[in-house]
Amino acid sequence: MTTSVAMHMSDGLLNSPTTLLFIGVAVVGVGFAAVRARADLDDRTAPMAGLVAAFVFATQMLNFPVLAGVSGHLLGGALAAILVGPWVGALCVSIVLVVQALVFSDGGLSAIGANITNMALIGTAAGFLVALGLKRFAARGRAGLVAVAFVAALVNTVVASLGFVLEFAIGGDAAFDLGTVAATILGVHVLIGIGEGVITALTVGAVAAVRPDLVYLLRGTQKPLELRGKAAA
């Protein structure tokens, strides 16, 4: 491959019908998330959402080369979902992607629907579902929470990259072999996922050490204060 492929899709990478299709998917998905997010926003979640969006914005601005002609960046979907919930988390990542496209030209405007679908919707949902499935381990203590955050972030990154592959299969440039694209994207994002897992685990662990009540995933567990006690010990 002679072109740069990253999670942020650029203009012209997908044909017009596919671009319009995923703009529609993004609009519906973000709209649904906005409706559901109302129930999650409270005096704890709202300020945290702003901090999460700022943190995700900062980490996504760090694009780095992984292989020749290939670059990538952290996504932040699992981190957002674990700290503020899947609906608010999806909105945080969506806002970050829109600002990056409009202000910093990071990701094409015509591809904003595909980018939101991959990173804000698919990735965030995948990360949260993994974290939710492992919630009983996260509730056992800070070590369990950190491990769950790592796994959720890794899965979030890889599954989001599969969305890229699916979109490219539907409306990508036929000059590129789909198998090569898929192998490159998945291989790169497994590596990125490991880095994202470490950063997500450290960040979630740091928040839980000080204010475990601010971690959305821990809501409804029986031992929220035990995390603080273990961190202080």
C-alpha positions as CSV (number, residue, x, y, z in Angstrom):
1,M,0.0,0.0,0.0
2,T,1.3,3.4,-0.9
3,T,-1.3,5.5,0.9
4,S,-1.6,6.3,4.6
5,V,-4.4,4.4,6.4
6,A,-5.5,5.4,9.9
7,M,-8.6,5.1,12.0
8,H,-9.4,8.7,11.0
9,M,-10.7,8.3,7.4
10,S,-10.0,11.0,4.9
11,D,-12.2,12.5,2.2
12,G,-12.4,10.3,-0.9
13,L,-11.6,7.0,0.7
14,L,-15.2,5.9,0.4
15,N,-17.5,6.4,-2.5
16,S,-20.4,8.8,-2.3
17,P,-23.3,6.3,-1.6
18,T,-21.3,4.7,1.2
19,T,-20.3,8.1,2.7
20,L,-24.0,9.1,2.7
21,L,-25.0,5.8,4.2
22,F,-22.7,6.2,7.2
23,I,-23.6,9.9,7.7
24,G,-27.1,8.6,8.1
25,V,-26.0,5.9,10.5
26,A,-24.0,8.4,12.6
27,V,-26.9,10.9,12.8
28,V,-29.3,8.2,14.0
29,G,-26.8,6.7,16.4
30,V,-25.7,10.1,17.9
31,G,-29.4,11.2,18.1
32,F,-30.3,8.0,20.0
33,A,-27.3,8.4,22.3
34,A,-28.3,12.0,23.0
35,V,-31.8,11.0,24.1
36,R,-30.5,8.2,26.3
37,A,-27.7,10.3,27.8
38,R,-30.3,12.6,29.5
39,A,-30.9,9.9,32.1
40,D,-27.2,9.6,32.9
41,L,-26.3,13.2,33.2
42,D,-26.2,14.4,36.8
43,D,-24.0,16.6,39.0
44,R,-21.3,13.9,38.9
45,T,-21.5,12.8,35.3
46,A,-21.7,16.3,33.6
47,P,-18.4,17.7,34.9
48,M,-16.7,14.4,34.3
49,A,-18.0,14.3,30.7
50,G,-16.2,17.6,30.0
51,L,-13.0,16.3,31.4
52,V,-13.3,13.1,29.5
53,A,-13.9,14.9,26.2
54,A,-10.9,17.1,26.8
55,F,-8.7,14.1,27.6
56,V,-9.9,12.1,24.6
57,F,-9.3,15.2,22.4
58,A,-5.8,15.5,23.6
59,T,-4.9,11.8,23.2
60,Q,-6.5,11.6,19.7
61,M,-4.3,14.6,18.5
62,L,-1.3,12.4,19.0
63,N,-1.0,10.6,15.7
64,F,2.0,8.3,15.4
65,P,3.5,6.1,12.8
66,V,3.2,2.3,13.4
67,L,4.3,0.8,10.1
68,A,5.5,2.3,6.8
69,G,2.7,4.4,5.3
70,V,0.4,3.6,8.3
71,S,-0.4,5.8,11.2
72,G,-2.9,5.6,14.1
73,H,-4.0,7.2,17.3
74,L,-5.9,6.4,20.5
75,L,-9.7,6.3,20.4
76,G,-10.9,6.8,23.9
77,G,-14.3,5.1,23.6
78,A,-13.8,2.6,26.3
79,L,-12.3,5.2,28.7
80,A,-15.3,7.4,28.1
81,A,-17.9,4.6,28.5
82,I,-16.3,3.3,31.8
83,L,-16.2,6.8,33.3
84,V,-19.4,8.4,32.1
85,G,-21.4,5.6,30.6
86,P,-21.9,4.5,27.0
87,W,-24.4,7.1,25.9
88,V,-22.6,10.2,27.3
89,G,-19.3,8.5,26.2
90,A,-20.5,8.2,22.6
91,L,-21.4,11.9,22.6
92,C,-18.0,12.9,24.1
93,V,-16.2,11.1,21.3
94,S,-18.5,12.4,18.6
95,I,-17.9,16.0,19.7
96,V,-14.2,15.4,19.7
97,L,-14.3,14.0,16.1
98,V,-16.4,16.9,14.8
99,V,-14.1,19.5,16.4
100,Q,-11.0,17.8,15.0
101,A,-12.5,17.6,11.5
102,L,-13.7,21.2,11.5
103,V,-10.9,23.0,13.2
104,F,-7.8,20.8,12.7
105,S,-8.7,19.0,9.5
106,D,-8.0,15.6,11.2
107,G,-10.3,13.3,9.3
108,G,-12.3,14.4,6.2
109,L,-15.6,16.2,6.5
110,S,-17.3,13.9,4.1
111,A,-16.0,10.9,6.1
112,I,-17.2,12.3,9.5
113,G,-20.2,9.8,9.4
114,A,-17.9,6.8,9.0
115,N,-15.5,8.1,11.6
116,I,-18.2,8.7,14.2
117,T,-19.7,5.3,13.4
118,N,-16.4,3.5,14.0
119,M,-15.0,5.4,16.9
120,A,-17.9,7.0,18.8
121,L,-20.6,4.3,18.2
122,I,-19.1,0.9,17.4
123,G,-15.9,1.4,19.5
124,T,-17.6,2.9,22.5
125,A,-20.3,0.2,22.5
126,A,-17.8,-2.6,22.2
127,G,-15.7,-1.3,25.0
128,F,-18.6,-0.8,27.3
129,L,-20.2,-4.2,26.6
130,V,-16.9,-5.9,27.5
131,A,-16.5,-3.8,30.7
132,L,-20.1,-4.5,31.6
133,G,-19.6,-8.3,31.1
134,L,-16.6,-8.1,33.4
135,K,-18.2,-5.8,35.9
136,R,-18.1,-8.3,38.8
137,F,-14.3,-8.4,38.4
138,A,-14.0,-4.6,38.3
139,A,-16.1,-4.4,41.5
140,R,-13.6,-6.6,43.5
141,G,-11.0,-3.9,43.8
142,R,-8.8,-1.5,42.0
143,A,-6.7,-4.2,40.4
144,G,-9.7,-5.8,38.9
145,L,-11.0,-2.5,37.6
146,V,-7.7,-1.7,36.0
147,A,-7.5,-5.1,34.3
148,V,-11.1,-4.7,33.0
149,A,-10.3,-1.2,31.7
150,F,-7.3,-2.6,29.8
151,V,-9.3,-5.4,28.1
152,A,-12.2,-3.1,27.3
153,A,-9.9,-0.6,25.6
154,L,-8.1,-3.2,23.6
155,V,-11.4,-4.7,22.3
156,N,-12.8,-1.2,21.7
157,T,-9.8,-0.4,19.4
158,V,-9.9,-3.7,17.4
159,V,-13.6,-3.7,16.9
160,A,-13.7,-0.1,15.8
161,S,-11.0,-1.0,13.2
162,L,-13.3,-3.7,12.0
163,G,-15.9,-1.0,11.2
164,F,-13.3,0.6,9.0
165,V,-12.7,-2.6,7.2
166,L,-16.5,-3.2,6.7
167,E,-16.9,0.3,5.3
168,F,-14.0,-0.1,3.0
169,A,-15.4,-3.4,1.8
170,I,-18.7,-1.7,0.9
171,G,-17.4,1.4,-0.8
172,G,-13.6,1.6,-0.8
173,D,-11.2,2.0,-3.6
174,A,-11.2,-1.3,-5.6
175,A,-7.6,-0.7,-6.5
176,F,-6.6,-1.8,-3.0
177,D,-6.8,-5.5,-2.1
178,L,-9.3,-5.9,0.8
179,G,-7.3,-8.6,2.4
180,T,-4.2,-6.4,2.5
181,V,-6.2,-3.5,3.9
182,A,-7.9,-5.7,6.6
183,A,-4.6,-7.3,7.6
184,T,-2.8,-4.0,7.9
185,I,-5.6,-2.2,9.7
186,L,-6.2,-5.0,12.2
187,G,-2.5,-5.6,12.9
188,V,-1.9,-1.9,13.5
189,H,-4.8,-1.5,15.7
190,V,-4.0,-4.5,17.9
191,L,-0.7,-2.6,18.7
192,I,-2.6,0.6,19.2
193,G,-5.1,-1.2,21.4
194,I,-2.4,-2.4,23.7
195,G,-1.2,1.2,24.1
196,E,-4.8,2.4,24.6
197,G,-5.4,-0.3,27.1
198,V,-2.5,0.8,29.2
199,I,-3.5,4.5,29.1
200,T,-7.1,3.7,29.8
201,A,-6.2,1.4,32.7
202,L,-3.9,4.0,34.3
203,T,-6.5,6.8,33.9
204,V,-9.4,4.8,35.2
205,G,-7.3,3.5,38.1
206,A,-6.2,7.0,39.0
207,V,-9.8,8.3,39.1
208,A,-11.0,5.3,41.1
209,A,-8.2,5.8,43.6
210,V,-9.5,9.3,44.5
211,R,-13.2,9.2,43.6
212,P,-14.5,5.7,42.8
213,D,-18.1,7.2,42.9
214,L,-17.3,9.0,39.7
215,V,-16.6,5.7,37.8
216,Y,-19.9,5.0,35.9
217,L,-19.1,1.3,35.6
218,L,-19.0,0.9,39.4
219,R,-22.5,2.3,40.0
220,G,-24.7,-0.2,41.7
221,T,-21.8,-2.3,43.1
222,Q,-21.7,-3.1,46.8
223,K,-18.1,-2.0,47.5
224,P,-17.4,1.4,46.0
225,L,-15.5,2.7,49.0
226,E,-13.3,-0.4,49.2
227,L,-11.4,0.9,46.2
228,R,-10.5,4.1,48.0
229,G,-9.4,2.1,51.0
230,K,-7.2,-0.2,49.0
231,A,-5.7,2.8,47.2
232,A,-4.9,4.5,50.4
233,A,-3.4,1.4,52.1
